[in-house]
C-alpha cells in the first residue's frame, strides 16, 4: 500500500491505496469537477451539502450504469440462447 496525494477544491488529501497513482488522481479530478459544478450553480452552499450533493450525483450515475449493464447482460444472454438454439 502506498500514499497518493490529491487536490480537491484546493485541499490536499493523502489517499492510502494499492491502486495506480494516475487512477487515483483521475478519481480525485472527477470529484473535484463534480464539486465545482455544484459550486458554480450554488456558490454559497456549505461544503457538507455540496459534498452530499456530489455524492448523490455520482451514486445516480453509478446506479444508472449498473441498470444499463444489467440490461445489456440480459440482452446478450437472450441472443446467446437464440444463437445456441439455431446451432442445435
C-alpha positions, 0 to 999 in steps of 0.5 A: 500500500502506498500514499497518493496525494490529491487536490480537491477544491484546493485541499490536499488529501493523502489517499492510502491505496494499492491502486495506480497513482494516475487512477487515483488522481483521475478519481480525485479530478472527477470529484473535484469537477463534480464539486465545482459544478455544484459550486458554480450553480450554488456558490454559497452552499456549505461544503457538507451539502455540496459534498452530499450533493456530489455524492448523490450525483455520482451514486445516480450515475453509478446506479444508472450504469449498473441498470444499463449493464444489467440490461445489456447482460440480459440482452446478450444472454437472450441472443446467446440462447437464440444463437445456441438454439439455431446451432442445435 
